[in-house]
């Protein structure tokens, strides 16, 4: 039995949300968010979630499922995304996975690399060094021992920074090499029948969109959202609160930056993030790329893919447990 899945990816601010709603409405899809930040409750504006009205029109999954102080990773995503895929198929619908977190997509297609047990003392020592020496010192250390991983993570991403240093401390092998070895192993794909669609556009246009979205976002409602998160007890040291937008607004709230300085820093950091996203996606040969200004070309491809691979009656049939 073929169970097709649509996947829509692209860099931040390129317009995935609007297009995903059109695709879902046209082909009877339910949307699964593939965004590492939209899983968090109370974090709406800074993560650019679909609005409540949009979520009422099209059912969404993996949005608002954990609190901001919960560590959510690729393993959690694979588990929750596959559960959502099976649920959607069981009701004769098409799953549409959309987002820009490249690691999550790779984990779905290639599996998670073998778990390395990190001794408590190693983890504690690195955490203490982070607190005492700061992210900059540890990031420089990661750059020396694993330049590939350092190039794909943000210097403020403490969670992935520590993960890279932990793996190297325990195994002597860079994180990037762990991933490379994993990708070389033959694996049974979790989603064997899938169509991957990528959105792209001229870099100058993308940077314009990033600037416009940032200027709209960095207003009083977003400041109120961040202040409410801090009031709820979600401290600035949490990985979720160190993400794009949130750490910038926190610096403004704390008086370290003016609003304009926070906005300009966020624009620069978002551009760098988009560049890393595109670098990650370009390594994937299975993505069918389309210009964001001509999305109409996408629909015939999806129609043909579903015609070849999807039968609602078959999807609704009881599964064999033999």
C-alpha positions in Angstrom: 0.0 0.0 0.0 1.4 3.3 -1.0 1.1 6.1 1.5 2.3 9.3 -0.2 3.6 12.4 1.6 4.2 15.9 0.3 7.1 17.9 1.7 7.5 21.6 1.1 10.8 23.2 2.2 12.6 26.4 1.7 14.5 29.1 3.6 12.9 31.3 6.2 10.6 34.1 5.0 10.3 32.8 1.4 6.5 32.2 1.7 6.1 28.5 2.7 3.1 29.1 4.9 0.9 30.8 2.3 1.8 28.2 -0.3 1.2 25.3 2.1 -2.3 26.6 2.8 -3.0 26.7 -1.0 -1.7 23.2 -1.5 -3.5 21.8 1.4 -6.8 23.4 0.3 -6.4 22.1 -3.3 -5.4 18.5 -2.5 -7.1 17.8 0.8 -4.0 17.9 3.0 -3.3 18.3 6.6 -0.1 20.2 7.5 2.7 18.9 9.7 5.0 21.6 10.8 8.7 20.8 10.3 9.9 23.8 12.4 12.0 23.4 15.5 10.4 26.4 17.2 6.7 26.2 16.3 6.4 23.2 18.6 6.6 25.6 21.6 3.5 27.1 23.3 3.3 30.8 23.9 5.8 31.5 21.1 3.6 32.6 18.2 4.8 35.9 16.6 8.6 35.2 16.7 8.1 31.7 15.2 5.7 33.0 12.4 3.1 30.3 13.1 0.1 30.1 10.9 -2.6 32.2 12.5 -5.5 30.7 14.5 -7.8 31.5 11.6 -5.5 29.6 9.1 -5.2 26.7 11.5 -9.0 26.6 11.7 -9.2 26.3 7.9 -6.6 23.6 7.6 -5.7 21.2 10.4 -2.1 21.6 11.6 0.0 19.1 13.5 3.2 19.6 15.7 2.3 23.2 16.7 2.0 24.2 20.3 2.8 20.7 21.7 5.5 21.4 24.3 6.4 24.2 26.8 9.4 26.4 26.1 11.5 24.8 28.8 11.2 21.3 27.2 14.2 20.1 25.1 12.7 19.1 21.7 15.1 17.5 19.2 15.2 15.6 15.9 14.3 12.3 17.6 11.2 13.9 19.1 10.3 15.2 15.7 10.7 11.9 13.9 8.5 10.2 16.5 5.8 12.8 16.4 5.8 13.4 12.7 5.5 9.7 11.9 2.6 9.4 14.3 0.9 12.4 12.6 1.5 10.9 9.1 -0.2 7.6 10.1 -3.1 9.5 11.7 -3.6 11.6 8.6 -3.4 8.7 6.2 -5.9 6.7 8.4 -8.5 9.4 7.6 -7.9 9.4 3.9 -6.0 12.7 3.9 -2.6 13.7 2.5 0.2 14.7 4.9 1.9 17.9 3.9 5.2 18.4 5.9 6.4 21.9 5.6 9.2 23.9 7.2 12.8 24.9 7.1 14.6 22.7 9.6 17.0 20.7 7.5 18.1 18.4 10.3 14.5 17.3 10.8 14.1 16.5 7.1 17.4 14.5 7.0 16.3 12.6 10.1 13.1 11.6 8.4 14.9 10.4 5.3 18.2 9.0 6.6 17.4 8.2 10.2 19.1 9.5 13.3 22.7 8.7 13.9 23.5 6.1 16.5 23.0 7.3 20.0 26.3 8.1 21.7 26.1 7.8 25.5 27.6 10.9 27.0 28.9 10.4 30.6 27.3 12.8 33.1 30.6 14.3 34.1 31.4 15.2 30.5 28.1 16.9 30.1 28.3 18.7 33.4 31.9 19.9 32.7 30.9 21.4 29.4 27.8 23.0 30.8 30.0 24.6 33.6 32.5 25.8 31.0 29.7 27.4 29.0 28.5 29.3 32.1 31.9 30.4 33.2 33.8 30.9 29.9 30.9 31.8 27.6 29.6 30.6 24.2 32.3 32.4 22.2 35.1 30.4 23.7 33.4 27.1 23.3 32.3 28.0 19.8 35.9 28.7 18.8 36.8 25.3 20.3 34.1 23.6 18.1 35.4 25.5 15.1 38.9 24.0 15.7 37.8 20.4 16.2 34.8 20.3 13.9 34.7 23.2 11.4 31.9 21.7 9.4 29.5 21.6 12.3 30.5 25.0 13.5 29.7 26.4 10.0 26.1 25.0 10.1 25.1 26.1 13.6 24.6 29.6 15.0 27.2 30.7 17.6 24.3 31.3 20.0 22.8 27.8 19.7 24.0 26.5 23.0 22.2 23.2 22.7 23.9 22.1 19.4 27.2 23.7 20.4 27.3 21.5 23.5 26.2 18.5 21.5 29.1 18.9 19.0 31.6 19.2 21.8 30.1 16.3 23.7 30.4 13.9 20.8 34.0 14.9 20.1 35.0 14.7 23.8 33.5 11.1 24.1 34.4 9.6 20.7 37.2 11.8 19.3 35.1 11.9 16.0 33.5 15.2 14.9 29.7 15.4 14.8 29.9 16.1 11.0 31.7 12.8 10.6 29.1 10.9 12.7 26.4 12.3 10.3 28.5 11.4 7.2 29.0 7.8 8.4 25.3 7.5 9.1 24.3 8.7 5.7 26.5 6.1 4.1 24.7 3.2 5.7 21.8 1.7 3.8 18.6 2.4 5.7 14.9 1.8 5.1 13.3 5.2 4.5 10.6 6.2 6.9 8.6 7.8 4.1 9.2 5.7 0.9 6.6 7.5 -1.2 7.2 11.2 -1.0 7.5 14.3 -3.2 9.9 17.0 -2.0 9.2 20.5 -3.3 11.6 23.4 -2.6 10.9 27.1 -2.9 13.7 29.5 -3.9 14.1 33.0 -5.2 16.8 35.6 -6.0 18.9 36.2 -2.9 18.3 40.0 -3.0 14.6 39.4 -3.0 14.9 36.9 -0.1 16.9 39.5 1.9 14.2 42.1 1.1 11.5 39.7 2.4 13.6 39.0 5.5 14.0 42.7 6.2 10.3 43.5 5.7 9.1 40.6 7.9 11.6 41.5 10.6 10.4 45.1 10.7 6.8 44.0 10.9 7.6 41.5 13.7 9.7 43.7 15.9 6.8 45.7 17.2 5.0 46.1 20.5 3.0 42.8 20.3 6.1 40.8 19.9 7.8 42.6 22.8 4.7 41.8 24.9 4.9 38.1 23.9 8.5 37.9 25.1 7.8 39.8 28.3 5.0 37.4 29.1 7.3 34.4 28.5 9.9 35.9 30.9 7.1 36.5 33.4 6.0 32.9 33.1 9.5 31.9 34.3 11.0 31.0 30.9 14.5 32.4 31.4 16.7 33.9 28.7 19.2 31.0 29.0 16.7 28.4 27.6 17.6 27.2 24.1 14.1 28.2 22.9 14.6 31.8 24.3 18.0 32.0 22.5 16.4 31.4 19.1 16.1 34.0 16.3 14.0 37.0 17.4 13.6 36.0 21.0 17.2 36.6 22.1 17.2 39.9 20.1 14.0 41.2 21.8 15.4 40.1 25.2 18.5 42.2 24.7 16.2 45.2 24.0 14.0 44.5 27.0 17.1 44.2 29.2 18.3 47.6 27.9 21.4 46.3 26.2 20.1 47.3 22.7 17.8 49.9 21.2 14.9 48.5 19.3 16.6 49.5 16.0 19.8 47.8 17.0 17.9 44.6 17.9 16.0 44.8 14.6 19.2 45.2 12.5 21.0 42.4 14.3 18.0 40.1 13.7 18.0 40.9 10.0 21.7 40.0 9.8 21.3 36.8 11.8 18.2 35.8 9.8 20.1 36.3 6.5 22.9 34.0 7.8 20.4 31.4 8.9 18.7 31.4 5.5 22.1 30.9 3.9 22.8 27.9 6.1 19.3 26.5 5.3 20.0 26.8 1.5 23.4 25.1 1.9 21.8 22.2 3.7 19.0 21.8 1.2 21.2 22.0 -1.9 22.9 18.8 -0.7 19.6 17.0 -1.2 19.2 15.7 -4.8 15.6 14.7 -4.3 14.1 18.2 -4.0 12.2 19.6 -7.0 13.0 23.3 -7.0 10.5 26.1 -8.0 10.7 29.8 -8.1 8.4 31.3 -5.3 7.1 33.8 -7.9 5.7 31.0 -10.1 4.1 28.5 -7.7 1.5 27.5 -10.3 4.1 25.2 -11.8 4.0 23.1 -8.6 0.4 22.0 -8.8 0.6 19.8 -12.0 3.5 17.9 -10.4 1.6 17.3 -7.2 -1.5 16.2 -9.1 0.5 13.7 -11.2 2.3 12.4 -8.1 -1.0 11.8 -6.2 -2.7 10.3 -9.2 0.1 7.7 -9.3 0.4 7.0 -5.6 -2.8 7.8 -3.7 -6.2 6.1 -3.3 -8.4 7.5 -0.5 -10.3 4.2 -0.3 -7.0 2.3 0.1 -5.8 4.7 2.7 -9.0 4.2 4.7 -8.8 0.4 4.6 -7.9 -1.3 7.8 -4.2 -2.0 8.3 -2.9 -5.5 8.5 -1.2 -6.4 11.8 0.2 -9.7 10.5 
